[in-house]
């Protein structure tokens, strides 16, 4: 499945099972992907400006070249070592300090 940018309402897929889908180049601005399972999905070059990724499973997902993705968005998501991040995101900055 390949999703292309179109004039449409904001995407809302909370809790959706979207494993191994292709969102490359999609406009996911302000999208609600909370608690979605996007394991192994491709988001190459997608725009994630303001997307809600709280609880979104991005294990093994390809986020290479994603635009407007913040460390805060990724801290609220579930990623692993296989998750490919955009060059401008420092993986070490995503590790939360232990609570004292």
PyMOL commands that set and color helices and strands:
alter all, ss='L'
color gray80, all
select helices_A, chain A and resi 71-75+91-94
alter helices_A, ss='H'
color red, helices_A
deselect
rebuild
show_as cartoon
